[in-house]
C-alpha cells in the first residue's frame, strides 16, 4: 500500500513540474496590488526524475518584467446615478468614474448606487414605465446628460431681444423665436415664463426656461431697438472704409492762436514744406571730377 501511494505522489509531482510558468501564476488568488510580475529570460531545462533542476547563476537569474501593477492604469468604478449630476449624467445612467470620486463624492452623498442586479432591474423598470406611458400621462423623472449640458449652457446665457416699432409688446412667441434664431435653442412657449407685467419699453428684464419640467433656469433679458441687418452691415462697412481712408492729422492743419503781444519762441514747419536736397545725377558727378572748377569760378561762386 505504501508503494502504491508513493507512485501516486510521484505522478502528481511529475505533472506539476510539467506546468508552465503562466499556469503556475493562475493558482495565486491574492491581491496583486503593487506587485511586479517577472519571468526568467532563459527557461530552466527539465531535470531528471527525482532530482532538483540545475540553475546557472549567470543565466537563470536574469528576469524580464511581464507586468507592473503599481504603474498600470487603475480600473474605474461602475455606478448607477440616482440623481442628476452636472457634466456626468442623469438618473439611471451608468457611469464609470475614478474610485476616489465614486466613493467620496457620489456614494457618500447618495448620488449613485452600485450596479447590483436589483438596482439594474429597478432602473430598467422605471425606464420601461416612462416609455410605455401615454404622452399626456408621462411625467419627466430623469434628466439625461444632454439635458444637463443644455441647462449649463442656459445658466451662462444673456439674451438680447430686438423690438420692432410695429410690435406693441414682447410676447412669448417673439422670445422663443429669437432663442432659436440667435442661440440655436428651441424653447416651446409653455416652457417659457416672462415677467407678470407686459414688456412694452426698452430695458433689462428676465425670463425663466424650464427644461423637461424639472430644471428651471433664470436668464437675464435685454430689450433693444430693432436694427435692419442690411443697414447694420452697411454701417460697419462704411466705418471700416472711413477708418482706412482718413490719414493722420498733420501738424500744419492744427490752428494755433497767438494772443496780442505774445512772443513765439519756436516755429514748427510741416513736413510737406521742408525742401528736399537736390540729388546730382551720375553724369554731373563724373563731369565735376573730370573738370574741376578753376580759381575764378570758385571766387564767383563765393
GROMACS elastic network, one bead per residue, 0.5 to 0.9 nm:
[ bonds ]
;  ai    aj funct       b0    kb
    1     4     6  0.51225   500
    1     5     6  0.64120   500
    1     6     6  0.85472   500
    2     5     6  0.53109   500
    2     6     6  0.60835   500
    2     7     6  0.87060   500
    3     7     6  0.61843   500
    3     8     6  0.86466   500
    4     7     6  0.51981   500
    4     8     6  0.63035   500
    4     9     6  0.87178   500
    5     8     6  0.50135   500
    5     9     6  0.61268   500
    5    10     6  0.85049   500
    6     9     6  0.52155   500
    6    10     6  0.61596   500
    6    11     6  0.86971   500
    7    10     6  0.50411   500
    7    11     6  0.62197   500
    7    12     6  0.87269   500
    8    11     6  0.51564   500
    8    12     6  0.63611   500
    8    13     6  0.87873   500
    9    12     6  0.51033   500
    9    13     6  0.62712   500
    9    14     6  0.86057   500
   10    13     6  0.51429   500
   10    14     6  0.61555   500
   10    15     6  0.87156   500
   10    50     6  0.86211   500
   11    14     6  0.50178   500
   11    15     6  0.62659   500
   11    16     6  0.86983   500
   12    15     6  0.51945   500
   12    16     6  0.62849   500
   12    17     6  0.87626   500
   13    16     6  0.51089   500
   13    17     6  0.62739   500
   13    18     6  0.88377   500
   14    17     6  0.52520   500
   14    18     6  0.65948   500
   14    49     6  0.79878   500
   14    50     6  0.89794   500
   15    18     6  0.52532   500
   15    19     6  0.69017   500
   16    19     6  0.54383   500
   16    20     6  0.89259   500
   16    24     6  0.89138   500
   17    20     6  0.81165   500
   17    46     6  0.81874   500
   18    46     6  0.83829   500
   19    22     6  0.81975   500
   19    23     6  0.62124   500
   19    24     6  0.66989   500
   20    23     6  0.53556   500
   20    24     6  0.64193   500
   20    25     6  0.89526   500
   21    24     6  0.51693   500
   21    25     6  0.65014   500
   21    39     6  0.77732   500
   22    25     6  0.52557   500
   22    26     6  0.68139   500
   23    26     6  0.54023   500
   23    27     6  0.73829   500
   24    27     6  0.57622   500
   24    28     6  0.78581   500
   25    28     6  0.58018   500
   26    29     6  0.76333   500
   28    31     6  0.85177   500
   29    32     6  0.87129   500
   31    34     6  0.89679   500
   31    35     6  0.86623   500
   32    35     6  0.52619   500
   32    36     6  0.82200   500
   32    37     6  0.89781   500
   32    69     6  0.69235   500
   32    70     6  0.89775   500
   33    36     6  0.88628   500
   33    69     6  0.61664   500
   33    70     6  0.66163   500
   34    68     6  0.75271   500
   34    69     6  0.54435   500
   34    71     6  0.81281   500
   35    67     6  0.82339   500
   35    68     6  0.63327   500
   35    69     6  0.54453   500
   35    70     6  0.63982   500
   36    65     6  0.71645   500
   36    66     6  0.76589   500
   36    67     6  0.58320   500
   36    69     6  0.61089   500
   36    70     6  0.74875   500
   37    64     6  0.87282   500
   37    65     6  0.61423   500
   37    66     6  0.53976   500
   37    67     6  0.50250   500
   37    68     6  0.63564   500
   37    69     6  0.80486   500
   38    63     6  0.61326   500
   38    64     6  0.54984   500
   38    66     6  0.51026   500
   38    67     6  0.70169   500
   38    68     6  0.87594   500
   39    42     6  0.87724   500
   39    43     6  0.86767   500
   39    62     6  0.85332   500
   39    63     6  0.54014   500
   39    64     6  0.56688   500
   39    65     6  0.67419   500
   39    66     6  0.67951   500
   40    43     6  0.59907   500
   40    44     6  0.81866   500
   40    59     6  0.88257   500
   40    60     6  0.63965   500
   40    61     6  0.69718   500
   40    62     6  0.59423   500
   40    64     6  0.63689   500
   41    59     6  0.79786   500
   41    60     6  0.72110   500
   41    61     6  0.82192   500
   41    62     6  0.57600   500
   41    63     6  0.52209   500
   41    64     6  0.60936   500
   42    45     6  0.89605   500
   42    59     6  0.66723   500
   42    60     6  0.60341   500
   42    61     6  0.87108   500
   42    62     6  0.75629   500
   42    63     6  0.82768   500
   43    60     6  0.71900   500
   44    47     6  0.86514   500
   44    53     6  0.72583   500
   44    54     6  0.75871   500
   44    55     6  0.69207   500
   44    56     6  0.88697   500
   44    60     6  0.68586   500
   45    53     6  0.72216   500
   45    54     6  0.77844   500
   45    55     6  0.87676   500
   46    49     6  0.88761   500
   46    53     6  0.65240   500
   46    54     6  0.85726   500
   47    50     6  0.81096   500
   47    51     6  0.62477   500
   47    52     6  0.63634   500
   47    54     6  0.69990   500
   48    51     6  0.55645   500
   48    52     6  0.77682   500
   48    53     6  0.78564   500
   49    52     6  0.84447   500
   51    54     6  0.88357   500
   55    58     6  0.89573   500
   55    59     6  0.79143   500
   55    60     6  0.59740   500
   55    61     6  0.82883   500
   56    59     6  0.54217   500
   56    60     6  0.54320   500
   56    61     6  0.75171   500
   57    60     6  0.56856   500
   57    61     6  0.55272   500
   57    62     6  0.83739   500
   58    61     6  0.62192   500
   58    62     6  0.72746   500
   59    62     6  0.59859   500
   60    63     6  0.78247   500
   65    68     6  0.72628   500
   67    72     6  0.80400   500
   68    71     6  0.59184   500
   68    72     6  0.61514   500
   69    73     6  0.81383   500
   69    74     6  0.87538   500
   70    73     6  0.84915   500
   70    74     6  0.89427   500
   71    74     6  0.84311   500
   74    98     6  0.83418   500
   74    99     6  0.88990   500
   75    98     6  0.77303   500
   75    99     6  0.81344   500
   76    96     6  0.57123   500
   76    97     6  0.53539   500
   76    99     6  0.60582   500
   77    95     6  0.81601   500
   77    96     6  0.54020   500
   77    97     6  0.53532   500
   77    98     6  0.58627   500
   77    99     6  0.53393   500
   77   100     6  0.89202   500
   77   101     6  0.89376   500
   77   102     6  0.67535   500
   77   103     6  0.89125   500
   77   114     6  0.89547   500
   78    94     6  0.69762   500
   78    95     6  0.58591   500
   78    97     6  0.67097   500
   78    98     6  0.88616   500
   78    99     6  0.88426   500
   78   102     6  0.84054   500
   78   114     6  0.70653   500
   78   115     6  0.68883   500
   79    93     6  0.83818   500
   79    94     6  0.57629   500
   79    95     6  0.55678   500
   79    96     6  0.64557   500
   79    97     6  0.78368   500
   79   102     6  0.75967   500
   79   106     6  0.87588   500
   79   107     6  0.87649   500
   79   112     6  0.61204   500
   79   113     6  0.57341   500
   79   114     6  0.50087   500
   79   115     6  0.56386   500
   80    91     6  0.77203   500
   80    92     6  0.58582   500
   80    93     6  0.56787   500
   80    95     6  0.63529   500
   80    96     6  0.89382   500
   80   111     6  0.85872   500
   80   112     6  0.52960   500
   80   113     6  0.53547   500
   80   114     6  0.62141   500
   80   115     6  0.58979   500
   80   119     6  0.80981   500
   80   120     6  0.80816   500
   80   123     6  0.88408   500
   81    84     6  0.72007   500
   81    85     6  0.78226   500
   81    89     6  0.73491   500
   81    90     6  0.64429   500
   81    91     6  0.50978   500
   81    92     6  0.53706   500
   81    93     6  0.56242   500
   81    94     6  0.65726   500
   81    95     6  0.74635   500
   81   106     6  0.81566   500
   81   110     6  0.88409   500
   81   111     6  0.58505   500
   81   113     6  0.64970   500
   81   114     6  0.89279   500
   82    85     6  0.89436   500
   82    90     6  0.74619   500
   82    92     6  0.60588   500
   82    93     6  0.81801   500
   82   110     6  0.74498   500
   82   111     6  0.52996   500
   82   112     6  0.50151   500
   82   113     6  0.70267   500
   83    89     6  0.83935   500
   83    90     6  0.58947   500
   83    92     6  0.78576   500
   83   110     6  0.84432   500
   83   111     6  0.55444   500
   83   112     6  0.72620   500
   83   142     6  0.76608   500
   83   143     6  0.83497   500
   84    88     6  0.79571   500
   84    89     6  0.59745   500
   84    91     6  0.54840   500
   84    92     6  0.89861   500
   84   111     6  0.79217   500
   84   142     6  0.73012   500
   84   143     6  0.61734   500
   84   144     6  0.75990   500
   84   145     6  0.82812   500
   84   148     6  0.77031   500
   85    88     6  0.54724   500
   85    89     6  0.55611   500
   85    90     6  0.61331   500
   85    91     6  0.83033   500
   85   111     6  0.76689   500
   85   145     6  0.84784   500
   85   148     6  0.78990   500
   86    89     6  0.66152   500
   86    90     6  0.81935   500
   86   145     6  0.78587   500
   86   148     6  0.59616   500
   86   149     6  0.75590   500
   86   151     6  0.89921   500
   86   152     6  0.79566   500
   87   145     6  0.69116   500
   87   146     6  0.89963   500
   87   148     6  0.67530   500
   87   149     6  0.67205   500
   87   152     6  0.86882   500
   88    93     6  0.88979   500
   88    95     6  0.75351   500
   88   145     6  0.64002   500
   88   148     6  0.82888   500
   89    92     6  0.84553   500
   89    93     6  0.60879   500
   89    94     6  0.82267   500
   89    95     6  0.76353   500
   89   143     6  0.75518   500
   89   144     6  0.56456   500
   89   146     6  0.80243   500
   89   147     6  0.88391   500
   89   148     6  0.71432   500
   90    93     6  0.57345   500
   90   142     6  0.59926   500
   90   145     6  0.58158   500
   90   147     6  0.85874   500
   90   148     6  0.76348   500
   91    94     6  0.88769   500
   91   111     6  0.88766   500
   91   112     6  0.86516   500
   91   123     6  0.85725   500
   91   141     6  0.79336   500
   91   142     6  0.51246   500
   91   143     6  0.64343   500
   91   144     6  0.72446   500
   92   112     6  0.89603   500
   92   120     6  0.85474   500
   92   123     6  0.57499   500
   92   124     6  0.80425   500
   92   126     6  0.86473   500
   92   127     6  0.80865   500
   92   142     6  0.75388   500
   92   144     6  0.87693   500
   93   123     6  0.89406   500
   93   144     6  0.76872   500
   93   145     6  0.85006   500
   94   115     6  0.80535   500
   96   102     6  0.86279   500
   97   100     6  0.84030   500
   97   101     6  0.65586   500
   97   102     6  0.60891   500
   98   101     6  0.53081   500
   98   102     6  0.61290   500
   98   103     6  0.86532   500
   99   102     6  0.51028   500
   99   103     6  0.60751   500
   99   104     6  0.83707   500
  100   103     6  0.53120   500
  100   104     6  0.58017   500
  100   105     6  0.78016   500
  101   104     6  0.54280   500
  101   105     6  0.52750   500
  101   106     6  0.68033   500
  101   107     6  0.87642   500
  102   105     6  0.57023   500
  102   107     6  0.59849   500
  102   108     6  0.82245   500
  102   112     6  0.80761   500
  103   106     6  0.60392   500
  103   107     6  0.50838   500
  103   108     6  0.61243   500
  104   107     6  0.64851   500
  104   108     6  0.54489   500
  104   109     6  0.78607   500
  105   108     6  0.58243   500
  105   109     6  0.62074   500
  105   110     6  0.87021   500
  105   111     6  0.79598   500
  106   109     6  0.54557   500
  106   110     6  0.61491   500
  106   112     6  0.54028   500
  106   113     6  0.81373   500
  107   110     6  0.51144   500
  107   111     6  0.59981   500
  107   112     6  0.53993   500
  107   113     6  0.63590   500
  107   114     6  0.84211   500
  108   111     6  0.76845   500
  108   112     6  0.86271   500
  109   112     6  0.80079   500
  110   113     6  0.73028   500
  113   116     6  0.82981   500
  113   119     6  0.76617   500
  114   119     6  0.74909   500
  115   118     6  0.80408   500
  115   119     6  0.59958   500
  115   120     6  0.60319   500
  116   119     6  0.52618   500
  116   120     6  0.61799   500
  116   121     6  0.86040   500
  117   120     6  0.51326   500
  117   121     6  0.61075   500
  117   122     6  0.86060   500
  118   121     6  0.51880   500
  118   122     6  0.61958   500
  118   123     6  0.88388   500
  119   122     6  0.50604   500
  119   123     6  0.63199   500
  119   124     6  0.84988   500
  120   123     6  0.54326   500
  120   124     6  0.60504   500
  120   125     6  0.85853   500
  121   124     6  0.50694   500
  121   125     6  0.60931   500
  121   126     6  0.86036   500
  122   125     6  0.52533   500
  122   126     6  0.63176   500
  122   127     6  0.87934   500
  123   127     6  0.61706   500
  123   128     6  0.85556   500
  124   127     6  0.51313   500
  124   128     6  0.61453   500
  124   129     6  0.87097   500
  125   128     6  0.50137   500
  125   129     6  0.62269   500
  125   130     6  0.85908   500
  126   129     6  0.52972   500
  126   130     6  0.62827   500
  126   131     6  0.88326   500
  127   130     6  0.50346   500
  127   131     6  0.63104   500
  127   132     6  0.86969   500
  128   131     6  0.52104   500
  128   132     6  0.60763   500
  128   133     6  0.85120   500
  129   132     6  0.52205   500
  129   133     6  0.59657   500
  129   138     6  0.89188   500
  130   133     6  0.56671   500
  130   134     6  0.87944   500
  130   138     6  0.64751   500
  130   139     6  0.75997   500
  130   140     6  0.78795   500
  130   141     6  0.82409   500
  131   134     6  0.82518   500
  131   135     6  0.89402   500
  131   138     6  0.82195   500
  132   135     6  0.88453   500
  132   138     6  0.88152   500
  133   136     6  0.83208   500
  133   137     6  0.63646   500
  133   138     6  0.57388   500
  133   139     6  0.89868   500
  134   137     6  0.51532   500
  134   138     6  0.60516   500
  135   138     6  0.54081   500
  135   139     6  0.88099   500
  136   139     6  0.85026   500
  139   212     6  0.89538   500
  139   213     6  0.81810   500
  140   143     6  0.78771   500
  140   212     6  0.62196   500
  140   213     6  0.65460   500
  140   214     6  0.73708   500
  141   212     6  0.86885   500
  141   213     6  0.88538   500
  141   214     6  0.79396   500
  142   212     6  0.85021   500
  142   214     6  0.84426   500
  143   146     6  0.81643   500
  143   147     6  0.60065   500
  143   148     6  0.67198   500
  143   211     6  0.87932   500
  143   212     6  0.73687   500
  143   214     6  0.80598   500
  143   215     6  0.86609   500
  144   147     6  0.52877   500
  144   148     6  0.63321   500
  144   149     6  0.88578   500
  145   148     6  0.50361   500
  145   149     6  0.63852   500
  145   150     6  0.87603   500
  146   149     6  0.51516   500
  146   150     6  0.63669   500
  146   151     6  0.88165   500
  147   151     6  0.62511   500
  147   152     6  0.86947   500
  147   211     6  0.74826   500
  147   212     6  0.81564   500
  148   151     6  0.51008   500
  148   152     6  0.63227   500
  148   153     6  0.86279   500
  149   152     6  0.51212   500
  149   153     6  0.61679   500
  149   154     6  0.87105   500
  150   154     6  0.62202   500
  150   155     6  0.87057   500
  150   185     6  0.86692   500
  150   211     6  0.84079   500
  151   154     6  0.51353   500
  151   155     6  0.62876   500
  151   211     6  0.73336   500
  151   215     6  0.74611   500
  151   216     6  0.82683   500
  151   217     6  0.71021   500
  152   155     6  0.51906   500
  152   156     6  0.68521   500
  153   156     6  0.56637   500
  153   157     6  0.66208   500
  154   157     6  0.51310   500
  154   158     6  0.84014   500
  154   209     6  0.83702   500
  154   217     6  0.67392   500
  154   218     6  0.82922   500
  154   219     6  0.71668   500
  155   158     6  0.86381   500
  155   217     6  0.62690   500
  155   218     6  0.72736   500
  155   219     6  0.68431   500
  156   219     6  0.81954   500
  157   183     6  0.89817   500
  157   219     6  0.65727   500
  157   220     6  0.77217   500
  158   219     6  0.63360   500
  158   220     6  0.54954   500
  158   221     6  0.61850   500
  158   222     6  0.79788   500
  159   178     6  0.87600   500
  159   179     6  0.78017   500
  159   182     6  0.87523   500
  159   183     6  0.85472   500
  159   206     6  0.88866   500
  159   219     6  0.71625   500
  159   220     6  0.63187   500
  159   222     6  0.62996   500
  159   223     6  0.86621   500
  160   178     6  0.84366   500
  160   182     6  0.88555   500
  160   220     6  0.86771   500
  160   221     6  0.57370   500
  160   223     6  0.59776   500
  160   224     6  0.68829   500
  161   170     6  0.85811   500
  161   174     6  0.82442   500
  161   175     6  0.67506   500
  161   178     6  0.67734   500
  161   179     6  0.87456   500
  161   221     6  0.70797   500
  161   222     6  0.60774   500
  161   224     6  0.61631   500
  161   225     6  0.83510   500
  161   226     6  0.84704   500
  162   178     6  0.84438   500
  162   222     6  0.84324   500
  162   223     6  0.58388   500
  162   225     6  0.53334   500
  162   227     6  0.77471   500
  163   166     6  0.83715   500
  163   167     6  0.66636   500
  163   168     6  0.87725   500
  163   169     6  0.80358   500
  163   170     6  0.72621   500
  163   200     6  0.89623   500
  163   201     6  0.88499   500
  163   202     6  0.79406   500
  163   223     6  0.65352   500
  163   224     6  0.61141   500
  163   225     6  0.51207   500
  163   226     6  0.51660   500
  163   227     6  0.89627   500
  164   167     6  0.54096   500
  164   168     6  0.84816   500
  164   225     6  0.65035   500
  164   226     6  0.50787   500
  164   227     6  0.82683   500
  165   168     6  0.75771   500
  165   225     6  0.80073   500
  165   226     6  0.76514   500
  167   170     6  0.72832   500
  167   200     6  0.86906   500
  168   199     6  0.88096   500
  168   200     6  0.63662   500
  169   198     6  0.67185   500
  169   199     6  0.54042   500
  169   201     6  0.76895   500
  170   173     6  0.83203   500
  170   174     6  0.63987   500
  170   175     6  0.73106   500
  170   198     6  0.73830   500
  170   199     6  0.54159   500
  170   200     6  0.65186   500
  170   201     6  0.89779   500
  170   223     6  0.86316   500
  171   174     6  0.54274   500
  171   175     6  0.65839   500
  171   176     6  0.87998   500
  171   194     6  0.83358   500
  171   198     6  0.82660   500
  171   199     6  0.78365   500
  172   175     6  0.51937   500
  172   176     6  0.60494   500
  172   177     6  0.85140   500
  172   188     6  0.88921   500
  172   189     6  0.59018   500
  172   190     6  0.87782   500
  172   192     6  0.69482   500
  172   193     6  0.77184   500
  172   194     6  0.73257   500
  173   176     6  0.51523   500
  173   177     6  0.60984   500
  173   178     6  0.86614   500
  173   188     6  0.85127   500
  173   189     6  0.64587   500
  174   177     6  0.52008   500
  174   178     6  0.63141   500
  174   179     6  0.86608   500
  175   178     6  0.51683   500
  175   179     6  0.61108   500
  175   180     6  0.87668   500
  175   187     6  0.88438   500
  175   189     6  0.88023   500
  175   192     6  0.86991   500
  176   180     6  0.64538   500
  176   181     6  0.88275   500
  176   185     6  0.86239   500
  176   186     6  0.71327   500
  176   187     6  0.55631   500
  176   188     6  0.66966   500
  176   189     6  0.66566   500
  176   192     6  0.78366   500
  177   180     6  0.52899   500
  177   181     6  0.62917   500
  177   182     6  0.85541   500
  177   186     6  0.81469   500
  177   187     6  0.82433   500
  178   181     6  0.50170   500
  178   182     6  0.56489   500
  178   183     6  0.75834   500
  178   184     6  0.87816   500
  179   182     6  0.56215   500
  179   183     6  0.53122   500
  179   184     6  0.64215   500
  179   185     6  0.57081   500
  179   186     6  0.66854   500
  179   187     6  0.69658   500
  180   183     6  0.56342   500
  180   186     6  0.52531   500
  180   187     6  0.73923   500
  181   184     6  0.58075   500
  181   185     6  0.80519   500
  182   185     6  0.82829   500
  183   186     6  0.87136   500
  187   190     6  0.83754   500
  187   191     6  0.65500   500
  187   192     6  0.69292   500
  187   209     6  0.75538   500
  187   210     6  0.88111   500
  187   211     6  0.87826   500
  188   191     6  0.54937   500
  188   192     6  0.68049   500
  189   192     6  0.52771   500
  189   193     6  0.80564   500
  190   193     6  0.77299   500
  190   210     6  0.87768   500
  191   208     6  0.80700   500
  191   209     6  0.56763   500
  191   210     6  0.51082   500
  191   211     6  0.71302   500
  191   212     6  0.85019   500
  191   213     6  0.77650   500
  192   207     6  0.70426   500
  192   208     6  0.57590   500
  192   210     6  0.66403   500
  193   196     6  0.87394   500
  193   206     6  0.89174   500
  193   207     6  0.56372   500
  193   209     6  0.65332   500
  193   210     6  0.83705   500
  194   197     6  0.83704   500
  194   198     6  0.86108   500
  194   199     6  0.87455   500
  194   205     6  0.85160   500
  194   206     6  0.67444   500
  194   208     6  0.65990   500
  195   198     6  0.71660   500
  195   199     6  0.78326   500
  195   205     6  0.75659   500
  195   206     6  0.68154   500
  195   207     6  0.67426   500
  195   208     6  0.88768   500
  196   199     6  0.88273   500
  199   202     6  0.80849   500
  199   205     6  0.82962   500
  199   223     6  0.86603   500
  201   223     6  0.76607   500
  201   224     6  0.89789   500
  202   222     6  0.76019   500
  202   224     6  0.57253   500
  202   225     6  0.72338   500
  203   221     6  0.85731   500
  203   222     6  0.57582   500
  203   223     6  0.53099   500
  203   224     6  0.69940   500
  204   220     6  0.73824   500
  204   221     6  0.58904   500
  204   223     6  0.63113   500
  204   224     6  0.89193   500
  205   219     6  0.89170   500
  205   220     6  0.61802   500
  205   221     6  0.50047   500
  205   222     6  0.59134   500
  205   223     6  0.75350   500
  206   218     6  0.69739   500
  206   219     6  0.57464   500
  206   222     6  0.78230   500
  207   217     6  0.84230   500
  207   218     6  0.58967   500
  207   219     6  0.53981   500
  207   220     6  0.64812   500
  207   221     6  0.66045   500
  208   216     6  0.65094   500
  208   217     6  0.55359   500
  208   219     6  0.60241   500
  208   220     6  0.87574   500
  209   215     6  0.82745   500
  209   216     6  0.55860   500
  209   217     6  0.53212   500
  209   218     6  0.66008   500
  209   219     6  0.76281   500
  210   213     6  0.57454   500
  210   214     6  0.66712   500
  210   215     6  0.55867   500
  210   217     6  0.63879   500
  210   218     6  0.89141   500
  211   214     6  0.60654   500
  211   215     6  0.52548   500
  211   216     6  0.62799   500
  211   217     6  0.80920   500
  212   215     6  0.69403   500
  213   216     6  0.78480   500
  227   230     6  0.85782   500
  227   231     6  0.72007   500
  227   232     6  0.66464   500
  228   231     6  0.52337   500
  228   232     6  0.61536   500
  228   233     6  0.86233   500
  229   232     6  0.50095   500
  229   233     6  0.60617   500
  229   234     6  0.85107   500
  230   233     6  0.51112   500
  230   234     6  0.60786   500
  230   235     6  0.85420   500
  231   234     6  0.50276   500
  231   235     6  0.60606   500
  231   236     6  0.85860   500
  232   235     6  0.51537   500
  232   236     6  0.62667   500
  232   237     6  0.87369   500
  233   236     6  0.51521   500
  233   237     6  0.62948   500
  233   238     6  0.87214   500
  234   237     6  0.51185   500
  234   238     6  0.62028   500
  234   239     6  0.86294   500
  235   238     6  0.50947   500
  235   239     6  0.61402   500
  235   240     6  0.86428   500
  236   239     6  0.51438   500
  236   240     6  0.62541   500
  236   241     6  0.86998   500
  237   240     6  0.52030   500
  237   241     6  0.62344   500
  237   242     6  0.86299   500
  238   241     6  0.51273   500
  238   242     6  0.60629   500
  238   243     6  0.86028   500
  239   242     6  0.51263   500
  239   243     6  0.62063   500
  239   244     6  0.86779   500
  240   243     6  0.52736   500
  240   244     6  0.63385   500
  240   245     6  0.87796   500
  241   244     6  0.51778   500
  241   245     6  0.61522   500
  241   246     6  0.87376   500
  242   245     6  0.51757   500
  242   246     6  0.61114   500
  243   246     6  0.57130   500
  243   247     6  0.84372   500
  244   247     6  0.78024   500
  246   249     6  0.86090   500
  247   250     6  0.86387   500
  249   252     6  0.85410   500
  249   253     6  0.69418   500
  249   254     6  0.80224   500
  250   253     6  0.56716   500
  250   254     6  0.73284   500
  250   270     6  0.72402   500
  250   271     6  0.83572   500
  251   254     6  0.56440   500
  251   255     6  0.88000   500
  251   268     6  0.79032   500
  251   269     6  0.80838   500
  251   270     6  0.60016   500
  251   271     6  0.84396   500
  252   255     6  0.75249   500
  252   268     6  0.80652   500
  252   269     6  0.72291   500
  252   270     6  0.53349   500
  252   271     6  0.85687   500
  253   270     6  0.88628   500
  258   261     6  0.84621   500
  258   262     6  0.65231   500
  258   263     6  0.83034   500
  258   264     6  0.79563   500
  259   262     6  0.55573   500
  259   263     6  0.87770   500
  260   263     6  0.88294   500
  264   267     6  0.71729   500
  269   272     6  0.83647   500
  269   273     6  0.68795   500
  269   274     6  0.72321   500
  270   273     6  0.57941   500
  270   274     6  0.70846   500
  271   274     6  0.55820   500
  271   275     6  0.89919   500
  272   275     6  0.82188   500
  275   278     6  0.89527   500
  276   279     6  0.89011   500
  280   283     6  0.82715   500
  280   284     6  0.63897   500
  280   285     6  0.67370   500
  281   284     6  0.54506   500
  281   285     6  0.64614   500
  281   286     6  0.88889   500
  282   285     6  0.51818   500
  282   286     6  0.62994   500
  282   287     6  0.87073   500
  283   286     6  0.51568   500
  283   287     6  0.61483   500
  283   288     6  0.87193   500
  284   287     6  0.50652   500
  284   288     6  0.62657   500
  284   289     6  0.86932   500
  285   288     6  0.52764   500
  285   289     6  0.63644   500
  285   290     6  0.87848   500
  286   289     6  0.51435   500
  286   290     6  0.62094   500
  286   291     6  0.86202   500
  287   290     6  0.51231   500
  287   291     6  0.59722   500
  287   292     6  0.81509   500
  288   291     6  0.52004   500
  288   292     6  0.54027   500
  288   293     6  0.75569   500
  289   292     6  0.58629   500
  291   294     6  0.88242   500
  293   296     6  0.81372   500
  293   297     6  0.59506   500
  293   298     6  0.66321   500
  294   297     6  0.52728   500
  294   298     6  0.63752   500
  294   299     6  0.88232   500
  295   298     6  0.51110   500
  295   299     6  0.62859   500
  295   300     6  0.86974   500
  296   299     6  0.51248   500
  296   300     6  0.62209   500
  296   301     6  0.86754   500
  297   300     6  0.50833   500
  297   301     6  0.61779   500
  297   302     6  0.86361   500
  298   301     6  0.51230   500
  298   302     6  0.62350   500
  299   302     6  0.50942   500
